[in-house]
Amino acid sequence: MLWQALIFLITTLGGLFALALLLRFMLQLLRAPARNPLSAFLAAITDFVVRPARRIIPGWWAVDWATLVLCWLTEVLQIWLVLEIKGYELGPAVGMALTALALIATVEIVKLVLYVVMAAVILQAVLSWVNPYSSIAPLVDRVARPFLRPFQRVIPIIANVDLSPLAALLACQLLLTVPIAWAEAAVSRLL
């Protein structure tokens, strides 16, 4: 019973911290406006680990690789701690188990990116109907726009209704259902 509570605590806190690091990375990558409450919040809760990591992991091509690596390391640590609590032993194939941990963490980050995209698309669609001039609208638009643009080129607006968010959500859900689920199952078999 206690180990279940500990696993819940680790996955919740680790998942939230990984999400904060991933959002910080994505907002910087997509050149979202830096002066907004979300960016300030993300910087405040992740600066303690991102600033020292930037001394070790430099940014290339105007991309903050330190934040992405820290997100990945957070996922690896979270998965490893859960496996340790459950009593999983690495056994003789330590290299294979470590490779599996690294791959599972990568798959989890890809899933997290897809969930962030889905949330941004839904939020943008709702904001466009309810309050298009909200203070958070430019930030959400900056995150959702690169993922909606390919669908907007193909799907015409029908009776002043943009169906591209629906297509983007379907594509994200298909990615989560087929290749990501397959990759997750294949990597889990390595453990």
C-alpha positions in Angstrom: 0.0 0.0 0.0 2.8 2.4 0.9 4.7 1.6 -2.3 1.6 2.4 -4.4 1.5 5.9 -2.8 5.2 6.3 -3.3 4.9 5.4 -7.0 1.9 7.8 -7.4 4.0 10.6 -5.8 7.0 9.9 -8.0 5.0 9.6 -11.2 3.0 12.7 -10.5 5.9 15.0 -9.4 8.3 13.6 -12.0 5.6 13.9 -14.7 4.8 17.5 -13.8 8.5 18.5 -13.7 9.1 16.8 -17.0 6.1 18.6 -18.5 7.4 21.9 -17.2 10.8 21.3 -18.8 9.2 20.2 -22.0 6.9 23.2 -22.1 9.9 25.5 -21.5 11.8 23.8 -24.4 8.8 24.0 -26.7 8.0 27.6 -26.0 11.6 28.6 -26.6 11.8 26.4 -29.8 8.6 27.9 -31.2 9.7 31.5 -30.3 6.7 32.1 -28.1 6.6 35.5 -26.4 8.9 35.4 -23.4 6.9 38.0 -21.4 3.9 36.0 -20.4 2.9 34.4 -17.0 3.4 30.8 -18.2 6.9 31.4 -19.4 7.8 33.2 -16.2 6.4 30.4 -14.1 8.2 27.7 -16.1 11.5 29.6 -15.8 11.0 30.1 -12.1 10.4 26.4 -11.3 13.1 25.0 -13.7 15.9 27.6 -13.5 17.6 25.9 -10.6 18.4 22.9 -12.8 18.5 24.4 -16.3 21.1 27.2 -15.6 23.8 24.8 -14.3 23.0 22.3 -17.1 23.5 25.0 -19.7 27.2 25.2 -18.6 27.6 21.5 -19.5 25.2 21.1 -22.5 25.5 24.1 -24.9 22.7 25.2 -27.1 23.1 24.7 -30.9 21.2 26.2 -33.7 19.3 28.5 -31.2 17.9 25.4 -29.5 18.1 25.0 -25.7 19.3 21.3 -25.7 20.0 21.4 -21.9 16.3 21.7 -21.1 15.4 18.8 -23.4 18.1 16.6 -22.0 16.9 17.4 -18.5 13.4 16.5 -19.5 14.6 13.2 -20.8 16.7 12.5 -17.7 13.7 13.3 -15.5 11.7 10.7 -17.4 14.6 8.1 -17.1 14.9 8.8 -13.4 11.2 8.5 -12.8 10.9 5.2 -14.7 14.0 3.8 -12.9 12.6 4.7 -9.5 9.2 3.2 -10.2 10.9 0.0 -11.4 13.1 -0.1 -8.3 10.1 0.3 -6.0 8.3 -2.5 -7.8 11.3 -4.7 -7.2 12.5 -5.0 -10.8 16.1 -6.3 -11.0 18.3 -5.4 -14.0 19.8 -8.9 -14.0 22.7 -9.9 -16.2 21.7 -7.8 -19.2 22.3 -4.4 -17.6 23.2 -2.8 -20.9 19.9 -3.9 -22.5 17.9 -2.7 -19.5 19.6 0.7 -19.6 18.9 1.0 -23.3 15.3 0.1 -22.7 15.0 2.7 -20.0 16.4 5.3 -22.4 14.1 4.3 -25.1 11.0 4.2 -22.9 11.9 7.7 -21.7 12.1 8.9 -25.3 8.7 7.4 -26.1 7.2 9.1 -23.0 8.6 12.4 -24.2 7.1 12.0 -27.6 3.7 11.1 -26.0 4.0 14.2 -23.8 4.7 16.4 -26.9 1.6 15.0 -28.6 -0.5 15.6 -25.5 0.8 19.2 -25.3 -0.1 19.7 -29.0 -3.6 18.3 -28.4 -4.2 20.6 -25.4 -2.9 23.6 -27.4 -5.2 22.8 -30.3 -8.2 22.3 -28.1 -7.5 25.5 -26.1 -7.0 27.5 -29.3 -10.2 26.3 -30.8 -12.1 27.1 -27.6 -10.5 30.5 -27.2 -11.3 31.4 -30.8 -15.0 30.9 -30.1 -15.1 32.3 -26.5 -12.5 35.0 -26.2 -10.1 35.4 -29.2 -8.5 38.5 -27.6 -7.5 36.7 -24.4 -4.0 37.5 -23.0 -3.0 33.8 -23.4 -4.3 33.5 -27.0 -1.0 34.6 -28.7 0.9 32.0 -26.6 -1.5 29.2 -27.4 -1.6 30.3 -31.1 2.2 30.2 -31.2 2.2 26.6 -30.0 -0.7 25.3 -32.0 -0.1 27.1 -35.3 2.9 25.0 -36.6 0.8 21.9 -36.1 -2.3 23.2 -37.6 -0.8 24.9 -40.7 -0.3 21.6 -42.7 -3.9 20.7 -42.2 -5.1 24.2 -43.0 -3.4 24.0 -46.4 -5.3 20.8 -47.3 -8.7 21.3 -45.6 -10.7 24.3 -46.8 -12.8 26.4 -44.4 -16.4 25.2 -44.7 -19.1 27.8 -43.8 -16.6 29.9 -41.8 -15.7 26.8 -39.7 -12.1 25.7 -39.7 -11.9 21.9 -39.4 -8.1 21.7 -39.2 -8.1 21.4 -35.4 -10.3 18.3 -35.7 -7.9 16.8 -38.3 -4.9 17.7 -36.1 -6.5 16.0 -33.1 -7.3 12.9 -35.1 -3.7 12.8 -36.4 -2.3 13.1 -32.9 -4.7 10.4 -31.6 -3.7 8.1 -34.4 0.0 8.6 -33.7 -0.7 7.8 -30.0 -2.7 4.7 -30.9 -0.6 3.1 -33.6 3.1 3.9 -33.8 3.6 5.2 -30.2 1.7 2.3 -28.7 3.7 -0.2 -30.8 7.0 1.4 -29.8 6.0 1.4 -26.2 5.1 -2.3 -26.3 8.3 -3.2 -28.2 10.6 -1.3 -25.8 8.8 -2.7 -22.8 9.6 -6.2 -24.0 13.3 -5.3 -23.7 13.0 -5.1 -19.9 
